[in-house]
Amino acid sequence: MSGLVVFKESEIAPQADPPFFPEALVGNPKSWGWRIATSEDGLVASGFWKCTPGVWRMDYKLWEFCHVIEGRCVITPTGGKPVHLAAGDAFVCEPGLQGTWEIVETMRKHFVVRRSGAVS
């Protein structure tokens, strides 16, 4: 292993999966994930994620860094104000973050997640 992982979507087949949080409140969002790299201990994973418009309730159990490549979303923390994010924006969702996540325009992002248990 060289210790260098290059992110190339075209080299990995995407996995169709439900939105990260399965409780859809509006619409029927479809999502795909491209897991590019996973740490040796299975606790950290990174790759690409794409999702069509919709809204769902979120309840983060892990730490996630996101960099929006294209599209737009609105994250509204419980008791907080909506945060509008678009291509070029980067953000971190920490464990305990709750509220809603709305994909306004089909979104694609880079992600890095850190779990407290093994990544499946």
PDB file as gemmi writes it, atoms N, CA and C in Angstrom:
CRYST1    1.000    1.000    1.000  90.00  90.00  90.00 P 1                      
ATOM      1  N   MET A   1       0.847  -1.175   0.000  1.00  0.00           N  
ATOM      2  CA  MET A   1       0.000   0.000   0.000  1.00  0.00           C  
ATOM      3  C   MET A   1       0.893   1.240   0.000  1.00  0.00           C  
ATOM      4  N   SER A   2       0.550   2.211  -0.844  1.00  0.00           N  
ATOM      5  CA  SER A   2       1.379   3.403  -0.975  1.00  0.00           C  
ATOM      6  C   SER A   2       1.073   4.461   0.073  1.00  0.00           C  
ATOM      7  N   GLY A   3      -0.090   4.382   0.720  1.00  0.00           N  
ATOM      8  CA  GLY A   3      -0.476   5.409   1.678  1.00  0.00           C  
ATOM      9  C   GLY A   3      -1.168   6.586   1.026  1.00  0.00           C  
ATOM     10  N   LEU A   4      -1.358   6.543  -0.292  1.00  0.00           N  
ATOM     11  CA  LEU A   4      -2.057   7.609  -1.019  1.00  0.00           C  
ATOM     12  C   LEU A   4      -3.305   7.027  -1.654  1.00  0.00           C  
ATOM     13  N   VAL A   5      -4.458   7.663  -1.399  1.00  0.00           N  
ATOM     14  CA  VAL A   5      -5.710   7.231  -2.003  1.00  0.00           C  
ATOM     15  C   VAL A   5      -6.248   8.402  -2.805  1.00  0.00           C  
ATOM     16  N   VAL A   6      -6.448   8.190  -4.102  1.00  0.00           N  
ATOM     17  CA  VAL A   6      -6.964   9.229  -4.990  1.00  0.00           C  
ATOM     18  C   VAL A   6      -8.457   8.996  -5.182  1.00  0.00           C  
ATOM     19  N   PHE A   7      -9.250  10.057  -5.041  1.00  0.00           N  
ATOM     20  CA  PHE A   7     -10.699   9.960  -5.178  1.00  0.00           C  
ATOM     21  C   PHE A   7     -11.085  10.038  -6.647  1.00  0.00           C  
ATOM     22  N   LYS A   8     -11.524   8.922  -7.217  1.00  0.00           N  
ATOM     23  CA  LYS A   8     -12.004   8.866  -8.600  1.00  0.00           C  
ATOM     24  C   LYS A   8     -13.290   8.058  -8.600  1.00  0.00           C  
ATOM     25  N   GLU A   9     -14.423   8.765  -8.728  1.00  0.00           N  
ATOM     26  CA  GLU A   9     -15.727   8.081  -8.736  1.00  0.00           C  
ATOM     27  C   GLU A   9     -15.806   7.019  -9.815  1.00  0.00           C  
ATOM     28  N   SER A  10     -15.255   7.325 -10.987  1.00  0.00           N  
ATOM     29  CA  SER A  10     -15.402   6.433 -12.128  1.00  0.00           C  
ATOM     30  C   SER A  10     -14.746   5.075 -11.904  1.00  0.00           C  
ATOM     31  N   GLU A  11     -13.857   4.972 -10.919  1.00  0.00           N  
ATOM     32  CA  GLU A  11     -13.161   3.718 -10.675  1.00  0.00           C  
ATOM     33  C   GLU A  11     -13.859   2.834  -9.648  1.00  0.00           C  
ATOM     34  N   ILE A  12     -14.918   3.341  -9.030  1.00  0.00           N  
ATOM     35  CA  ILE A  12     -15.647   2.591  -8.001  1.00  0.00           C  
ATOM     36  C   ILE A  12     -17.128   2.562  -8.394  1.00  0.00           C  
ATOM     37  N   ALA A  13     -17.738   1.389  -8.300  1.00  0.00           N  
ATOM     38  CA  ALA A  13     -19.176   1.290  -8.576  1.00  0.00           C  
ATOM     39  C   ALA A  13     -19.938   1.851  -7.374  1.00  0.00           C  
ATOM     40  N   PRO A  14     -20.934   2.725  -7.629  1.00  0.00           N  
ATOM     41  CA  PRO A  14     -21.703   3.270  -6.498  1.00  0.00           C  
ATOM     42  C   PRO A  14     -22.626   2.227  -5.907  1.00  0.00           C  
ATOM     43  N   GLN A  15     -22.932   2.400  -4.627  1.00  0.00           N  
ATOM     44  CA  GLN A  15     -23.922   1.560  -3.965  1.00  0.00           C  
ATOM     45  C   GLN A  15     -25.170   2.405  -3.784  1.00  0.00           C  
ATOM     46  N   ALA A  16     -26.304   1.922  -4.275  1.00  0.00           N  
ATOM     47  CA  ALA A  16     -27.574   2.610  -4.040  1.00  0.00           C  
ATOM     48  C   ALA A  16     -27.959   2.328  -2.606  1.00  0.00           C  
ATOM     49  N   ASP A  17     -28.334   3.362  -1.905  1.00  0.00           N  
ATOM     50  CA  ASP A  17     -28.734   3.176  -0.517  1.00  0.00           C  
ATOM     51  C   ASP A  17     -29.790   4.200  -0.149  1.00  0.00           C  
ATOM     52  N   PRO A  18     -30.505   3.953   0.931  1.00  0.00           N  
ATOM     53  CA  PRO A  18     -31.479   4.953   1.356  1.00  0.00           C  
ATOM     54  C   PRO A  18     -30.727   6.177   1.854  1.00  0.00           C  
ATOM     55  N   PRO A  19     -31.412   7.307   1.996  1.00  0.00           N  
ATOM     56  CA  PRO A  19     -30.725   8.468   2.564  1.00  0.00           C  
ATOM     57  C   PRO A  19     -30.074   8.077   3.882  1.00  0.00           C  
ATOM     58  N   PHE A  20     -29.045   8.807   4.250  1.00  0.00           N  
ATOM     59  CA  PHE A  20     -28.267   8.522   5.448  1.00  0.00           C  
ATOM     60  C   PHE A  20     -29.169   8.322   6.669  1.00  0.00           C  
ATOM     61  N   PHE A  21     -30.219   9.129   6.748  1.00  0.00           N  
ATOM     62  CA  PHE A  21     -31.215   8.981   7.809  1.00  0.00           C  
ATOM     63  C   PHE A  21     -32.511   8.554   7.130  1.00  0.00           C  
ATOM     64  N   PRO A  22     -33.015   7.375   7.431  1.00  0.00           N  
ATOM     65  CA  PRO A  22     -34.117   6.785   6.671  1.00  0.00           C  
ATOM     66  C   PRO A  22     -35.492   7.417   6.847  1.00  0.00           C  
ATOM     67  N   GLU A  23     -35.699   8.312   7.814  1.00  0.00           N  
ATOM     68  CA  GLU A  23     -37.030   8.873   8.027  1.00  0.00           C  
ATOM     69  C   GLU A  23     -37.267  10.075   7.108  1.00  0.00           C  
ATOM     70  N   ALA A  24     -37.747   9.794   5.892  1.00  0.00           N  
ATOM     71  CA  ALA A  24     -38.045  10.867   4.939  1.00  0.00           C  
ATOM     72  C   ALA A  24     -39.311  11.592   5.376  1.00  0.00           C  
ATOM     73  N   LEU A  25     -39.244  12.921   5.416  1.00  0.00           N  
ATOM     74  CA  LEU A  25     -40.399  13.736   5.790  1.00  0.00           C  
ATOM     75  C   LEU A  25     -41.103  14.306   4.566  1.00  0.00           C  
ATOM     76  N   VAL A  26     -40.336  14.561   3.513  1.00  0.00           N  
ATOM     77  CA  VAL A  26     -40.875  15.122   2.271  1.00  0.00           C  
ATOM     78  C   VAL A  26     -40.177  14.431   1.103  1.00  0.00           C  
ATOM     79  N   GLY A  27     -40.957  14.027   0.112  1.00  0.00           N  
ATOM     80  CA  GLY A  27     -40.389  13.429  -1.095  1.00  0.00           C  
ATOM     81  C   GLY A  27     -39.937  11.999  -0.880  1.00  0.00           C  
ATOM     82  N   ASN A  28     -39.216  11.517  -1.869  1.00  0.00           N  
ATOM     83  CA  ASN A  28     -38.687  10.157  -1.845  1.00  0.00           C  
ATOM     84  C   ASN A  28     -37.235  10.206  -2.310  1.00  0.00           C  
ATOM     85  N   PRO A  29     -36.345  10.811  -1.496  1.00  0.00           N  
ATOM     86  CA  PRO A  29     -34.960  10.988  -1.937  1.00  0.00           C  
ATOM     87  C   PRO A  29     -34.255   9.656  -2.185  1.00  0.00           C  
ATOM     88  N   LYS A  30     -33.454   9.640  -3.233  1.00  0.00           N  
ATOM     89  CA  LYS A  30     -32.628   8.476  -3.579  1.00  0.00           C  
ATOM     90  C   LYS A  30     -31.180   8.889  -3.396  1.00  0.00           C  
ATOM     91  N   SER A  31     -30.363   7.978  -2.876  1.00  0.00           N  
ATOM     92  CA  SER A  31     -28.957   8.323  -2.672  1.00  0.00           C  
ATOM     93  C   SER A  31     -28.048   7.183  -3.122  1.00  0.00           C  
ATOM     94  N   TRP A  32     -26.800   7.570  -3.403  1.00  0.00           N  
ATOM     95  CA  TRP A  32     -25.768   6.636  -3.815  1.00  0.00           C  
ATOM     96  C   TRP A  32     -24.493   6.988  -3.077  1.00  0.00           C  
ATOM     97  N   GLY A  33     -23.725   5.977  -2.746  1.00  0.00           N  
ATOM     98  CA  GLY A  33     -22.455   6.207  -2.079  1.00  0.00           C  
ATOM     99  C   GLY A  33     -21.320   5.507  -2.801  1.00  0.00           C  
ATOM    100  N   TRP A  34     -20.197   6.183  -2.868  1.00  0.00           N  
ATOM    101  CA  TRP A  34     -18.973   5.631  -3.410  1.00  0.00           C  
ATOM    102  C   TRP A  34     -17.968   5.620  -2.268  1.00  0.00           C  
ATOM    103  N   ARG A  35     -17.778   4.490  -1.616  1.00  0.00           N  
ATOM    104  CA  ARG A  35     -16.790   4.427  -0.538  1.00  0.00           C  
ATOM    105  C   ARG A  35     -15.428   4.223  -1.197  1.00  0.00           C  
ATOM    106  N   ILE A  36     -14.566   5.205  -1.027  1.00  0.00           N  
ATOM    107  CA  ILE A  36     -13.259   5.175  -1.681  1.00  0.00           C  
ATOM    108  C   ILE A  36     -12.199   4.566  -0.760  1.00  0.00           C  
ATOM    109  N   ALA A  37     -12.233   4.931   0.505  1.00  0.00           N  
ATOM    110  CA  ALA A  37     -11.215   4.435   1.429  1.00  0.00           C  
ATOM    111  C   ALA A  37     -11.824   4.206   2.809  1.00  0.00           C  
ATOM    112  N   THR A  38     -11.345   3.166   3.478  1.00  0.00           N  
ATOM    113  CA  THR A  38     -11.737   2.867   4.854  1.00  0.00           C  
ATOM    114  C   THR A  38     -10.455   2.584   5.636  1.00  0.00           C  
ATOM    115  N   SER A  39     -10.369   3.151   6.822  1.00  0.00           N  
ATOM    116  CA  SER A  39      -9.165   2.950   7.641  1.00  0.00           C  
ATOM    117  C   SER A  39      -9.017   1.484   8.024  1.00  0.00           C  
ATOM    118  N   GLU A  40      -7.817   1.117   8.360  1.00  0.00           N  
ATOM    119  CA  GLU A  40      -7.521  -0.263   8.728  1.00  0.00           C  
ATOM    120  C   GLU A  40      -8.383  -0.756   9.880  1.00  0.00           C  
ATOM    121  N   ASP A  41      -8.679   0.117  10.851  1.00  0.00           N  
ATOM    122  CA  ASP A  41      -9.500  -0.288  11.999  1.00  0.00           C  
ATOM    123  C   ASP A  41     -10.996  -0.213  11.711  1.00  0.00           C  
ATOM    124  N   GLY A  42     -11.364   0.258  10.512  1.00  0.00           N  
ATOM    125  CA  GLY A  42     -12.771   0.316  10.125  1.00  0.00           C  
ATOM    126  C   GLY A  42     -13.551   1.475  10.725  1.00  0.00           C  
ATOM    127  N   LEU A  43     -12.884   2.380  11.410  1.00  0.00           N  
ATOM    128  CA  LEU A  43     -13.595   3.472  12.085  1.00  0.00           C  
ATOM    129  C   LEU A  43     -13.771   4.720  11.227  1.00  0.00           C  
ATOM    130  N   VAL A  44     -12.959   4.870  10.197  1.00  0.00           N  
ATOM    131  CA  VAL A  44     -13.020   6.051   9.339  1.00  0.00           C  
ATOM    132  C   VAL A  44     -13.263   5.597   7.910  1.00  0.00           C  
ATOM    133  N   ALA A  45     -14.220   6.241   7.246  1.00  0.00           N  
ATOM    134  CA  ALA A  45     -14.498   5.951   5.837  1.00  0.00           C  
ATOM    135  C   ALA A  45     -14.639   7.266   5.099  1.00  0.00           C  
ATOM    136  N   SER A  46     -14.291   7.249   3.821  1.00  0.00           N  
ATOM    137  CA  SER A  46     -14.395   8.461   3.012  1.00  0.00           C  
ATOM    138  C   SER A  46     -14.796   8.103   1.591  1.00  0.00           C  
ATOM    139  N   GLY A  47     -15.356   9.084   0.920  1.00  0.00           N  
ATOM    140  CA  GLY A  47     -15.767   8.859  -0.455  1.00  0.00           C  
ATOM    141  C   GLY A  47     -16.654   9.973  -0.954  1.00  0.00           C  
ATOM    142  N   PHE A  48     -17.554   9.608  -1.869  1.00  0.00           N  
ATOM    143  CA  PHE A  48     -18.522  10.524  -2.455  1.00  0.00           C  
ATOM    144  C   PHE A  48     -19.922  10.080  -2.057  1.00  0.00           C  
ATOM    145  N   TRP A  49     -20.849  11.013  -2.029  1.00  0.00           N  
ATOM    146  CA  TRP A  49     -22.260  10.715  -1.771  1.00  0.00           C  
ATOM    147  C   TRP A  49     -23.089  11.620  -2.663  1.00  0.00           C  
ATOM    148  N   LYS A  50     -24.176  11.093  -3.207  1.00  0.00           N  
ATOM    149  CA  LYS A  50     -25.077  11.855  -4.069  1.00  0.00           C  
ATOM    150  C   LYS A  50     -26.500  11.567  -3.636  1.00  0.00           C  
ATOM    151  N   CYS A  51     -27.363  12.605  -3.635  1.00  0.00           N  
ATOM    152  CA  CYS A  51     -28.751  12.420  -3.223  1.00  0.00           C  
ATOM    153  C   CYS A  51     -29.664  13.359  -3.997  1.00  0.00           C  
ATOM    154  N   THR A  52     -30.855  12.855  -4.333  1.00  0.00           N  
ATOM    155  CA  THR A  52     -31.873  13.654  -5.008  1.00  0.00           C  
ATOM    156  C   THR A  52     -32.682  14.434  -3.968  1.00  0.00           C  
ATOM    157  N   PRO A  53     -33.466  15.424  -4.411  1.00  0.00           N  
ATOM    158  CA  PRO A  53     -34.209  16.272  -3.474  1.00  0.00           C  
ATOM    159  C   PRO A  53     -35.154  15.510  -2.538  1.00  0.00           C  
ATOM    160  N   GLY A  54     -35.267  16.050  -1.336  1.00  0.00           N  
ATOM    161  CA  GLY A  54     -36.139  15.514  -0.306  1.00  0.00           C  
ATOM    162  C   GLY A  54     -35.733  16.086   1.041  1.00  0.00           C  
ATOM    163  N   VAL A  55     -36.518  15.756   2.055  1.00  0.00           N  
ATOM    164  CA  VAL A  55     -36.232  16.220   3.419  1.00  0.00           C  
ATOM    165  C   VAL A  55     -36.342  15.017   4.342  1.00  0.00           C  
ATOM    166  N   TRP A  56     -35.405  14.904   5.280  1.00  0.00           N  
ATOM    167  CA  TRP A  56     -35.503  13.856   6.294  1.00  0.00           C  
ATOM    168  C   TRP A  56     -34.996  14.358   7.629  1.00  0.00           C  
ATOM    169  N   ARG A  57     -35.425  13.659   8.663  1.00  0.00           N  
ATOM    170  CA  ARG A  57     -35.001  13.973  10.028  1.00  0.00           C  
ATOM    171  C   ARG A  57     -33.606  13.377  10.227  1.00  0.00           C  
ATOM    172  N   MET A  58     -32.723  14.149  10.854  1.00  0.00           N  
ATOM    173  CA  MET A  58     -31.368  13.651  11.102  1.00  0.00           C  
ATOM    174  C   MET A  58     -31.101  13.573  12.597  1.00  0.00           C  
ATOM    175  N   ASP A  59     -30.281  12.597  12.949  1.00  0.00           N  
ATOM    176  CA  ASP A  59     -29.856  12.380  14.328  1.00  0.00           C  
ATOM    177  C   ASP A  59     -28.466  11.753  14.246  1.00  0.00           C  
ATOM    178  N   TYR A  60     -27.451  12.595  14.244  1.00  0.00           N  
ATOM    179  CA  TYR A  60     -26.079  12.130  14.031  1.00  0.00           C  
ATOM    180  C   TYR A  60     -25.553  11.335  15.214  1.00  0.00           C  
ATOM    181  N   LYS A  61     -25.040  10.151  14.904  1.00  0.00           N  
ATOM    182  CA  LYS A  61     -24.402   9.287  15.894  1.00  0.00           C  
ATOM    183  C   LYS A  61     -22.895   9.249  15.655  1.00  0.00           C  
ATOM    184  N   LEU A  62     -22.424   9.898  14.603  1.00  0.00           N  
ATOM    185  CA  LEU A  62     -21.018   9.891  14.240  1.00  0.00           C  
ATOM    186  C   LEU A  62     -20.554  11.294  13.888  1.00  0.00           C  
ATOM    187  N   TRP A  63     -19.279  11.434  13.627  1.00  0.00           N  
ATOM    188  CA  TRP A  63     -18.668  12.696  13.206  1.00  0.00           C  
ATOM    189  C   TRP A  63     -18.511  12.630  11.696  1.00  0.00           C  
ATOM    190  N   GLU A  64     -18.885  13.712  10.985  1.00  0.00           N  
ATOM    191  CA  GLU A  64     -18.756  13.712   9.527  1.00  0.00           C  
ATOM    192  C   GLU A  64     -18.284  15.063   9.015  1.00  0.00           C  
ATOM    193  N   PHE A  65     -17.266  15.026   8.160  1.00  0.00           N  
ATOM    194  CA  PHE A  65     -16.823  16.190   7.411  1.00  0.00           C  
ATOM    195  C   PHE A  65     -17.423  16.077   6.021  1.00  0.00           C  
ATOM    196  N   CYS A  66     -17.970  17.175   5.499  1.00  0.00           N  
ATOM    197  CA  CYS A  66     -18.572  17.197   4.167  1.00  0.00           C  
ATOM    198  C   CYS A  66     -18.026  18.370   3.358  1.00  0.00           C  
ATOM    199  N   HIS A  67     -17.817  18.143   2.081  1.00  0.00           N  
ATOM    200  CA  HIS A  67     -17.457  19.205   1.148  1.00  0.00           C  
ATOM    201  C   HIS A  67     -18.421  19.079  -0.033  1.00  0.00           C  
ATOM    202  N   VAL A  68     -19.271  20.081  -0.229  1.00  0.00           N  
ATOM    203  CA  VAL A  68     -20.283  20.039  -1.281  1.00  0.00           C  
ATOM    204  C   VAL A  68     -19.609  20.281  -2.632  1.00  0.00           C  
ATOM    205  N   ILE A  69     -19.794  19.337  -3.550  1.00  0.00           N  
ATOM    206  CA  ILE A  69     -19.231  19.441  -4.897  1.00  0.00           C  
ATOM    207  C   ILE A  69     -20.225  20.120  -5.831  1.00  0.00           C  
ATOM    208  N   GLU A  70     -21.490  19.718  -5.709  1.00  0.00           N  
ATOM    209  CA  GLU A  70     -22.538  20.342  -6.525  1.00  0.00           C  
ATOM    210  C   GLU A  70     -23.870  20.218  -5.817  1.00  0.00           C  
ATOM    211  N   GLY A  71     -24.814  21.086  -6.184  1.00  0.00           N  
ATOM    212  CA  GLY A  71     -26.143  21.064  -5.598  1.00  0.00           C  
ATOM    213  C   GLY A  71     -26.259  21.985  -4.399  1.00  0.00           C  
ATOM    214  N   ARG A  72     -27.423  21.891  -3.751  1.00  0.00           N  
ATOM    215  CA  ARG A  72     -27.708  22.751  -2.595  1.00  0.00           C  
ATOM    216  C   ARG A  72     -28.492  21.966  -1.561  1.00  0.00           C  
ATOM    217  N   CYS A  73     -28.270  22.335  -0.275  1.00  0.00           N  
ATOM    218  CA  CYS A  73     -29.023  21.736   0.808  1.00  0.00           C  
ATOM    219  C   CYS A  73     -29.242  22.767   1.909  1.00  0.00           C  
ATOM    220  N   VAL A  74     -30.180  22.438   2.797  1.00  0.00           N  
ATOM    221  CA  VAL A  74     -30.446  23.267   3.969  1.00  0.00           C  
ATOM    222  C   VAL A  74     -30.455  22.331   5.170  1.00  0.00           C  
ATOM    223  N   ILE A  75     -29.589  22.620   6.139  1.00  0.00           N  
ATOM    224  CA  ILE A  75     -29.553  21.856   7.376  1.00  0.00           C  
ATOM    225  C   ILE A  75     -30.122  22.758   8.472  1.00  0.00           C  
ATOM    226  N   THR A  76     -31.142  22.257   9.165  1.00  0.00           N  
ATOM    227  CA  THR A  76     -31.769  23.026  10.235  1.00  0.00           C  
ATOM    228  C   THR A  76     -31.637  22.256  11.540  1.00  0.00           C  
ATOM    229  N   PRO A  77     -30.691  22.676  12.395  1.00  0.00           N  
ATOM    230  CA  PRO A  77     -30.555  22.009  13.695  1.00  0.00           C  
ATOM    231  C   PRO A  77     -31.796  22.262  14.555  1.00  0.00           C  
ATOM    232  N   THR A  78     -32.173  21.288  15.355  1.00  0.00           N  
ATOM    233  CA  THR A  78     -33.297  21.456  16.269  1.00  0.00           C  
ATOM    234  C   THR A  78     -33.053  22.699  17.124  1.00  0.00           C  
ATOM    235  N   GLY A  79     -34.025  23.612  17.125  1.00  0.00           N  
ATOM    236  CA  GLY A  79     -33.919  24.841  17.894  1.00  0.00           C  
ATOM    237  C   GLY A  79     -33.014  25.891  17.272  1.00  0.00           C  
ATOM    238  N   GLY A  80     -32.472  25.611  16.079  1.00  0.00           N  
ATOM    239  CA  GLY A  80     -31.564  26.549  15.424  1.00  0.00           C  
ATOM    240  C   GLY A  80     -32.129  27.102  14.132  1.00  0.00           C  
ATOM    241  N   LYS A  81     -31.352  27.937  13.501  1.00  0.00           N  
ATOM    242  CA  LYS A  81     -31.750  28.551  12.230  1.00  0.00           C  
ATOM    243  C   LYS A  81     -31.266  27.688  11.074  1.00  0.00           C  
ATOM    244  N   PRO A  82     -31.994  27.725   9.940  1.00  0.00           N  
ATOM    245  CA  PRO A  82     -31.565  26.986   8.751  1.00  0.00           C  
ATOM    246  C   PRO A  82     -30.193  27.469   8.275  1.00  0.00           C  
ATOM    247  N   VAL A  83     -29.365  26.514   7.859  1.00  0.00           N  
ATOM    248  CA  VAL A  83     -28.051  26.819   7.298  1.00  0.00           C  
ATOM    249  C   VAL A  83     -28.078  26.369   5.845  1.00  0.00           C  
ATOM    250  N   HIS A  84     -27.911  27.315   4.928  1.00  0.00           N  
ATOM    251  CA  HIS A  84     -27.939  27.035   3.491  1.00  0.00           C  
ATOM    252  C   HIS A  84     -26.524  26.738   3.018  1.00  0.00           C  
ATOM    253  N   LEU A  85     -26.355  25.608   2.331  1.00  0.00           N  
ATOM    254  CA  LEU A  85     -25.043  25.171   1.868  1.00  0.00           C  
ATOM    255  C   LEU A  85     -25.109  24.853   0.386  1.00  0.00           C  
ATOM    256  N   ALA A  86     -24.024  25.157  -0.335  1.00  0.00           N  
ATOM    257  CA  ALA A  86     -23.991  24.941  -1.781  1.00  0.00           C  
ATOM    258  C   ALA A  86     -22.584  24.544  -2.202  1.00  0.00           C  
ATOM    259  N   ALA A  87     -22.429  24.257  -3.493  1.00  0.00           N  
ATOM    260  CA  ALA A  87     -21.146  23.844  -4.048  1.00  0.00           C  
ATOM    261  C   ALA A  87     -20.029  24.760  -3.549  1.00  0.00           C  
ATOM    262  N   GLY A  88     -18.965  24.134  -3.069  1.00  0.00           N  
ATOM    263  CA  GLY A  88     -17.822  24.866  -2.548  1.00  0.00           C  
ATOM    264  C   GLY A  88     -17.811  24.964  -1.038  1.00  0.00           C  
ATOM    265  N   ASP A  89     -18.964  24.798  -0.388  1.00  0.00           N  
ATOM    266  CA  ASP A  89     -19.042  24.879   1.067  1.00  0.00           C  
ATOM    267  C   ASP A  89     -18.547  23.582   1.711  1.00  0.00           C  
ATOM    268  N   ALA A  90     -17.948  23.711   2.878  1.00  0.00           N  
ATOM    269  CA  ALA A  90     -17.502  22.562   3.663  1.00  0.00           C  
ATOM    270  C   ALA A  90     -18.033  22.737   5.081  1.00  0.00           C  
ATOM    271  N   PHE A  91     -18.336  21.618   5.749  1.00  0.00           N  
ATOM    272  CA  PHE A  91     -18.885  21.688   7.101  1.00  0.00           C  
ATOM    273  C   PHE A  91     -18.660  20.373   7.817  1.00  0.00           C  
ATOM    274  N   VAL A  92     -18.837  20.407   9.135  1.00  0.00           N  
ATOM    275  CA  VAL A  92     -18.721  19.216   9.985  1.00  0.00           C  
ATOM    276  C   VAL A  92     -20.028  19.043  10.734  1.00  0.00           C  
ATOM    277  N   CYS A  93     -20.541  17.822  10.756  1.00  0.00           N  
ATOM    278  CA  CYS A  93     -21.686  17.447  11.583  1.00  0.00           C  
ATOM    279  C   CYS A  93     -21.133  16.593  12.722  1.00  0.00           C  
ATOM    280  N   GLU A  94     -21.410  17.000  13.946  1.00  0.00           N  
ATOM    281  CA  GLU A  94     -20.893  16.297  15.110  1.00  0.00           C  
ATOM    282  C   GLU A  94     -21.952  15.380  15.710  1.00  0.00           C  
ATOM    283  N   PRO A  95     -21.511  14.333  16.428  1.00  0.00           N  
ATOM    284  CA  PRO A  95     -22.472  13.458  17.098  1.00  0.00           C  
ATOM    285  C   PRO A  95     -23.404  14.283  17.989  1.00  0.00           C  
ATOM    286  N   GLY A  96     -24.679  13.941  17.942  1.00  0.00           N  
ATOM    287  CA  GLY A  96     -25.674  14.667  18.728  1.00  0.00           C  
ATOM    288  C   GLY A  96     -26.439  15.698  17.922  1.00  0.00           C  
ATOM    289  N   LEU A  97     -25.950  16.043  16.709  1.00  0.00           N  
ATOM    290  CA  LEU A  97     -26.673  17.000  15.859  1.00  0.00           C  
ATOM    291  C   LEU A  97     -27.999  16.383  15.445  1.00  0.00           C  
ATOM    292  N   GLN A  98     -29.067  17.098  15.726  1.00  0.00           N  
ATOM    293  CA  GLN A  98     -30.417  16.650  15.348  1.00  0.00           C  
ATOM    294  C   GLN A  98     -31.111  17.782  14.612  1.00  0.00           C  
ATOM    295  N   GLY A  99     -32.122  17.434  13.846  1.00  0.00           N  
ATOM    296  CA  GLY A  99     -32.903  18.425  13.108  1.00  0.00           C  
ATOM    297  C   GLY A  99     -33.351  17.849  11.791  1.00  0.00           C  
ATOM    298  N   THR A 100     -33.326  18.685  10.740  1.00  0.00           N  
ATOM    299  CA  THR A 100     -33.702  18.218   9.407  1.00  0.00           C  
ATOM    300  C   THR A 100     -32.619  18.560   8.395  1.00  0.00           C  
ATOM    301  N   TRP A 101     -32.561  17.743   7.371  1.00  0.00           N  
ATOM    302  CA  TRP A 101     -31.642  17.941   6.254  1.00  0.00           C  
ATOM    303  C   TRP A 101     -32.510  17.948   5.009  1.00  0.00           C  
ATOM    304  N   GLU A 102     -32.439  19.016   4.234  1.00  0.00           N  
ATOM    305  CA  GLU A 102     -33.199  19.129   2.989  1.00  0.00           C  
ATOM    306  C   GLU A 102     -32.238  19.240   1.822  1.00  0.00           C  
ATOM    307  N   ILE A 103     -32.389  18.349   0.860  1.00  0.00           N  
ATOM    308  CA  ILE A 103     -31.661  18.478  -0.402  1.00  0.00           C  
ATOM    309  C   ILE A 103     -32.588  19.278  -1.324  1.00  0.00           C  
ATOM    310  N   VAL A 104     -32.170  20.479  -1.664  1.00  0.00           N  
ATOM    311  CA  VAL A 104     -32.973  21.388  -2.493  1.00  0.00           C  
ATOM    312  C   VAL A 104     -32.741  21.086  -3.967  1.00  0.00           C  
ATOM    313  N   GLU A 105     -31.493  20.813  -4.306  1.00  0.00           N  
ATOM    314  CA  GLU A 105     -31.083  20.519  -5.682  1.00  0.00           C  
ATOM    315  C   GLU A 105     -30.126  19.339  -5.572  1.00  0.00           C  
ATOM    316  N   THR A 106     -30.298  18.317  -6.419  1.00  0.00           N  
ATOM    317  CA  THR A 106     -29.470  17.111  -6.307  1.00  0.00           C  
ATOM    318  C   THR A 106     -28.059  17.486  -5.903  1.00  0.00           C  
ATOM    319  N   MET A 107     -27.600  16.843  -4.834  1.00  0.00           N  
ATOM    320  CA  MET A 107     -26.331  17.209  -4.213  1.00  0.00           C  
ATOM    321  C   MET A 107     -25.328  16.074  -4.312  1.00  0.00           C  
ATOM    322  N   ARG A 108     -24.086  16.467  -4.525  1.00  0.00           N  
ATOM    323  CA  ARG A 108     -22.965  15.533  -4.510  1.00  0.00           C  
ATOM    324  C   ARG A 108     -21.928  16.120  -3.564  1.00  0.00           C  
ATOM    325  N   LYS A 109     -21.349  15.268  -2.723  1.00  0.00           N  
ATOM    326  CA  LYS A 109     -20.378  15.747  -1.739  1.00  0.00           C  
ATOM    327  C   LYS A 109     -19.275  14.722  -1.537  1.00  0.00           C  
ATOM    328  N   HIS A 110     -18.119  15.222  -1.095  1.00  0.00           N  
ATOM    329  CA  HIS A 110     -17.083  14.370  -0.515  1.00  0.00           C  
ATOM    330  C   HIS A 110     -17.466  14.194   0.949  1.00  0.00           C  
ATOM    331  N   PHE A 111     -17.150  13.069   1.528  1.00  0.00           N  
ATOM    332  CA  PHE A 111     -17.409  12.892   2.958  1.00  0.00           C  
ATOM    333  C   PHE A 111     -16.259  12.137   3.616  1.00  0.00           C  
ATOM    334  N   VAL A 112     -16.093  12.391   4.893  1.00  0.00           N  
ATOM    335  CA  VAL A 112     -15.221  11.596   5.759  1.00  0.00           C  
ATOM    336  C   VAL A 112     -16.025  11.391   7.032  1.00  0.00           C  
ATOM    337  N   VAL A 113     -16.261  10.134   7.402  1.00  0.00           N  
ATOM    338  CA  VAL A 113     -16.993   9.835   8.636  1.00  0.00           C  
ATOM    339  C   VAL A 113     -16.087   9.128   9.617  1.00  0.00           C  
ATOM    340  N   ARG A 114     -16.315   9.414  10.882  1.00  0.00           N  
ATOM    341  CA  ARG A 114     -15.579   8.747  11.977  1.00  0.00           C  
ATOM    342  C   ARG A 114     -16.620   8.170  12.922  1.00  0.00           C  
ATOM    343  N   ARG A 115     -16.620   6.872  13.053  1.00  0.00           N  
ATOM    344  CA  ARG A 115     -17.570   6.180  13.931  1.00  0.00           C  
ATOM    345  C   ARG A 115     -16.883   5.774  15.225  1.00  0.00           C  
ATOM    346  N   SER A 116     -17.703   5.538  16.247  1.00  0.00           N  
ATOM    347  CA  SER A 116     -17.134   5.045  17.492  1.00  0.00           C  
ATOM    348  C   SER A 116     -17.017   3.534  17.476  1.00  0.00           C  
ATOM    349  N   GLY A 117     -17.746   2.883  16.552  1.00  0.00           N  
ATOM    350  CA  GLY A 117     -17.652   1.426  16.364  1.00  0.00           C  
ATOM    351  C   GLY A 117     -17.162   1.153  14.965  1.00  0.00           C  
ATOM    352  N   ALA A 118     -17.068  -0.105  14.573  1.00  0.00           N  
ATOM    353  CA  ALA A 118     -16.556  -0.454  13.244  1.00  0.00           C  
ATOM    354  C   ALA A 118     -17.491  -0.010  12.143  1.00  0.00           C  
ATOM    355  N   VAL A 119     -16.936   0.395  11.006  1.00  0.00           N  
ATOM    356  CA  VAL A 119     -17.695   0.752   9.810  1.00  0.00           C  
ATOM    357  C   VAL A 119     -18.118  -0.534   9.140  1.00  0.00           C  
ATOM    358  N   SER A 120     -19.389  -0.602   8.765  1.00  0.00           N  
ATOM    359  CA  SER A 120     -19.854  -1.840   8.108  1.00  0.00           C  
ATOM    360  C   SER A 120     -19.688  -1.749   6.621  1.00  0.00           C  
TER     361      SER A 120                                                      
END                                                                             
